[in-house]
């Protein structure tokens, strides 16, 4: 880990260095050994500003904190950097454990809620298509409350649909 310090209107003492590097050890454990850090400490009248630029192989973190105490500023900015590093590491682990099984262009939705504007299947029914002639299918649709009937055509052995039309006649759909 390489740490560079810059002091503006303040001398960077060994106590400030030790305090900063003690906090940076936590971040080093999270991100690994190859970290470059630039710490800028600034004093302007009553403002104590700590600025950190952290660069690792997979992440760049920039943070700035301003308080009335330099140690509090350093502590706050390094806590921010640590939270960002933990968040990044968590995302990396999640991506590694759960690879995307579908393309990124497909919107991910829960199975109970489809994307807005897309119709969904409310009820699904399965049944065996009985083999019958077209005339028998028409008689069964006219004698029932349903508007259509799916059946297996006895002549062609294909699945067909007979439905009632609004004009009172019947329609036939064959593949």
SERODREN-462851 format. One record per residue (C-alpha): x, y, z; residue number from 0. Coordinates in Angstrom, 2 decimals. Example, Ala and Ser with C-alpha at 12.3 -4.5 7.8 and 13.67 -1.06 7.14 Angstrom:
+---------+---------+---------+-----+
!    east !   north !      up !  nr !
+---------+---------+---------+-----+
!   12.30 !   -4.50 !    7.80 !   0 !
!   13.67 !   -1.06 !    7.14 !   1 !
+---------+---------+---------+-----+
***
This chain:
+---------+---------+---------+-----+
!    east !   north !      up !  nr !
+---------+---------+---------+-----+
!    0.00 !    0.00 !    0.00 !   0 !
!    1.42 !    3.35 !   -1.03 !   1 !
!    0.21 !    6.42 !    0.85 !   2 !
!    1.06 !    9.98 !   -0.18 !   3 !
!    0.22 !   12.98 !    2.00 !   4 !
!   -0.32 !   16.61 !    1.10 !   5 !
!   -0.79 !   19.29 !    3.74 !   6 !
!   -2.28 !   22.65 !    2.88 !   7 !
!   -1.79 !   25.20 !    5.66 !   8 !
!   -0.99 !   22.30 !    7.99 !   9 !
!    2.06 !   20.19 !    8.70 !  10 !
!    1.30 !   16.49 !    8.34 !  11 !
!    2.65 !   15.10 !   11.62 !  12 !
!    3.52 !   11.50 !   12.39 !  13 !
!    0.47 !   11.31 !   14.68 !  14 !
!   -1.83 !   12.22 !   11.76 !  15 !
!   -0.03 !    9.69 !    9.55 !  16 !
!   -0.35 !    6.91 !   12.14 !  17 !
!   -4.04 !    7.71 !   12.71 !  18 !
!   -4.74 !    7.67 !    8.94 !  19 !
!   -2.77 !    4.50 !    8.25 !  20 !
!   -4.48 !    2.72 !   11.15 !  21 !
!   -7.83 !    3.31 !    9.45 !  22 !
!   -6.45 !    2.45 !    6.02 !  23 !
!   -5.53 !   -1.06 !    7.27 !  24 !
!   -9.27 !   -1.94 !    7.31 !  25 !
!   -9.66 !   -0.85 !    3.70 !  26 !
!   -6.51 !   -2.73 !    2.72 !  27 !
!   -8.02 !   -5.94 !    4.15 !  28 !
!  -11.13 !   -5.41 !    2.03 !  29 !
!   -9.51 !   -4.48 !   -1.30 !  30 !
!   -6.15 !   -6.25 !   -1.09 !  31 !
!   -2.56 !   -5.09 !   -1.06 !  32 !
!   -2.28 !   -3.13 !   -4.34 !  33 !
!   -3.74 !    0.20 !   -3.19 !  34 !
!   -2.50 !    3.71 !   -3.92 !  35 !
!   -3.84 !    6.39 !   -1.57 !  36 !
!   -3.44 !   10.15 !   -1.70 !  37 !
!   -4.51 !   12.01 !    1.44 !  38 !
!   -4.88 !   15.79 !    1.34 !  39 !
!   -5.32 !   17.63 !    4.64 !  40 !
!   -6.41 !   21.27 !    4.47 !  41 !
!   -6.97 !   23.91 !    7.15 !  42 !
!   -8.99 !   27.05 !    6.33 !  43 !
!   -9.73 !   29.23 !    9.38 !  44 !
!  -12.03 !   26.97 !   11.47 !  45 !
!  -12.58 !   24.36 !    8.71 !  46 !
!  -10.57 !   21.13 !    8.87 !  47 !
!  -10.87 !   19.26 !    5.56 !  48 !
!   -9.70 !   15.72 !    4.85 !  49 !
!   -9.75 !   14.48 !    1.26 !  50 !
!   -8.88 !   10.92 !    0.21 !  51 !
!   -8.29 !    9.52 !   -3.29 !  52 !
!   -7.97 !    5.75 !   -3.17 !  53 !
!   -7.05 !    3.74 !   -6.26 !  54 !
!   -7.04 !   -0.05 !   -6.45 !  55 !
!   -7.05 !   -2.43 !   -9.39 !  56 !
!  -10.85 !   -2.65 !   -9.54 !  57 !
!  -12.07 !    0.51 !   -7.81 !  58 !
!  -11.44 !    4.23 !   -7.42 !  59 !
!  -12.83 !    5.95 !   -4.33 !  60 !
!  -12.83 !    9.69 !   -3.72 !  61 !
!  -14.05 !   11.23 !   -0.48 !  62 !
!  -14.09 !   14.61 !    1.23 !  63 !
!  -15.14 !   15.51 !    4.77 !  64 !
!  -15.13 !   18.80 !    6.60 !  65 !
!  -15.46 !   19.28 !   10.38 !  66 !
!  -13.95 !   21.42 !   13.14 !  67 !
!  -11.46 !   18.68 !   14.11 !  68 !
!   -8.90 !   17.13 !   11.72 !  69 !
!   -9.06 !   13.70 !   13.37 !  70 !
!  -12.86 !   13.66 !   13.05 !  71 !
!  -12.57 !   14.65 !    9.38 !  72 !
!  -10.06 !   11.87 !    8.69 !  73 !
!  -12.18 !    9.35 !   10.57 !  74 !
!  -15.36 !   10.33 !    8.68 !  75 !
!  -13.80 !   10.30 !    5.20 !  76 !
!  -12.12 !    6.92 !    5.78 !  77 !
!  -15.37 !    5.46 !    7.14 !  78 !
!  -17.07 !    6.58 !    3.91 !  79 !
!  -14.31 !    4.98 !    1.85 !  80 !
!  -14.59 !    1.76 !    3.85 !  81 !
!  -18.37 !    1.59 !    3.27 !  82 !
!  -17.86 !    2.11 !   -0.47 !  83 !
!  -15.18 !   -0.60 !   -0.56 !  84 !
!  -17.46 !   -3.05 !    1.31 !  85 !
!  -20.33 !   -2.27 !   -1.04 !  86 !
!  -18.11 !   -2.86 !   -4.07 !  87 !
!  -16.78 !   -6.13 !   -2.66 !  88 !
!  -20.33 !   -7.31 !   -1.88 !  89 !
!  -21.44 !   -6.61 !   -5.45 !  90 !
!  -18.40 !   -8.42 !   -6.80 !  91 !
!  -19.10 !  -11.49 !   -4.66 !  92 !
!  -22.78 !  -11.48 !   -5.61 !  93 !
!  -21.97 !  -11.32 !   -9.32 !  94 !
!  -19.47 !  -14.14 !   -8.94 !  95 !
!  -21.89 !  -16.40 !   -7.05 !  96 !
!  -24.97 !  -15.64 !   -9.14 !  97 !
!  -23.99 !  -15.25 !  -12.79 !  98 !
!  -26.60 !  -13.73 !  -15.05 !  99 !
!  -28.55 !  -16.61 !  -16.59 ! 100 !
!  -30.42 !  -14.39 !  -19.03 ! 101 !
!  -29.29 !  -11.57 !  -21.29 ! 102 !
!  -28.89 !   -8.11 !  -19.77 ! 103 !
!  -31.49 !   -6.65 !  -22.16 ! 104 !
!  -34.27 !   -8.80 !  -20.64 ! 105 !
!  -35.98 !   -6.93 !  -17.79 ! 106 !
!  -35.84 !   -8.91 !  -14.57 ! 107 !
!  -39.20 !   -9.29 !  -12.88 ! 108 !
!  -40.50 !  -11.41 !  -10.10 ! 109 !
!  -42.71 !  -14.32 !  -11.15 ! 110 !
!  -45.74 !  -12.74 !   -9.46 ! 111 !
!  -45.46 !   -9.30 !  -11.09 ! 112 !
!  -44.93 !   -8.93 !  -14.83 ! 113 !
!  -43.51 !   -5.69 !  -16.23 ! 114 !
!  -46.07 !   -2.93 !  -16.50 ! 115 !
!  -48.20 !   -2.88 !  -19.64 ! 116 !
!  -47.70 !   -6.58 !  -20.42 ! 117 !
!  -50.80 !   -8.79 !  -20.17 ! 118 !
!  -50.45 !  -11.83 !  -17.97 ! 119 !
!  -52.05 !  -15.28 !  -17.85 ! 120 !
!  -54.65 !  -15.33 !  -15.08 ! 121 !
!  -55.93 !  -18.92 !  -15.36 ! 122 !
!  -54.57 !  -21.96 !  -17.12 ! 123 !
!  -56.49 !  -25.18 !  -17.76 ! 124 !
!  -55.25 !  -28.39 !  -19.31 ! 125 !
!  -57.39 !  -31.19 !  -20.71 ! 126 !
!  -57.26 !  -34.08 !  -23.12 ! 127 !
!  -58.50 !  -33.23 !  -26.62 ! 128 !
!  -61.14 !  -35.83 !  -27.54 ! 129 !
!  -61.14 !  -37.23 !  -31.07 ! 130 !
!  -64.41 !  -36.27 !  -32.79 ! 131 !
!  -65.75 !  -35.08 !  -36.09 ! 132 !
!  -66.41 !  -31.40 !  -36.85 ! 133 !
!  -70.19 !  -31.96 !  -36.70 ! 134 !
!  -69.92 !  -33.53 !  -33.21 ! 135 !
!  -67.77 !  -30.59 !  -32.03 ! 136 !
!  -70.35 !  -28.07 !  -33.36 ! 137 !
!  -73.15 !  -29.94 !  -31.52 ! 138 !
!  -71.15 !  -29.93 !  -28.28 ! 139 !
!  -70.38 !  -26.18 !  -28.47 ! 140 !
!  -74.02 !  -25.32 !  -29.27 ! 141 !
!  -75.23 !  -27.43 !  -26.33 ! 142 !
!  -72.81 !  -25.94 !  -23.78 ! 143 !
!  -72.28 !  -22.53 !  -22.16 ! 144 !
!  -68.77 !  -22.20 !  -23.64 ! 145 !
!  -67.94 !  -20.22 !  -26.74 ! 146 !
!  -65.33 !  -22.62 !  -28.13 ! 147 !
!  -64.13 !  -26.21 !  -28.03 ! 148 !
!  -60.64 !  -27.62 !  -28.61 ! 149 !
!  -60.76 !  -31.14 !  -30.04 ! 150 !
!  -58.78 !  -33.64 !  -32.08 ! 151 !
!  -60.22 !  -33.95 !  -35.59 ! 152 !
!  -61.02 !  -37.63 !  -36.16 ! 153 !
!  -60.35 !  -37.33 !  -39.91 ! 154 !
!  -56.97 !  -35.52 !  -39.88 ! 155 !
!  -55.77 !  -36.38 !  -36.32 ! 156 !
!  -54.86 !  -32.68 !  -35.80 ! 157 !
!  -55.92 !  -30.39 !  -32.98 ! 158 !
!  -58.71 !  -28.02 !  -34.09 ! 159 !
!  -60.90 !  -25.34 !  -32.52 ! 160 !
!  -64.61 !  -24.76 !  -33.13 ! 161 !
!  -66.03 !  -21.44 !  -31.88 ! 162 !
!  -69.36 !  -19.58 !  -31.84 ! 163 !
!  -69.49 !  -16.46 !  -33.99 ! 164 !
!  -71.50 !  -13.34 !  -33.12 ! 165 !
!  -73.78 !  -13.90 !  -36.11 ! 166 !
!  -74.89 !  -17.31 !  -34.70 ! 167 !
!  -72.77 !  -19.44 !  -37.01 ! 168 !
!  -69.66 !  -21.42 !  -36.07 ! 169 !
!  -66.01 !  -20.97 !  -37.02 ! 170 !
!  -63.30 !  -23.62 !  -37.38 ! 171 !
!  -59.57 !  -23.12 !  -36.77 ! 172 !
!  -57.26 !  -25.83 !  -38.07 ! 173 !
!  -53.45 !  -25.87 !  -38.10 ! 174 !
+---------+---------+---------+-----+
***
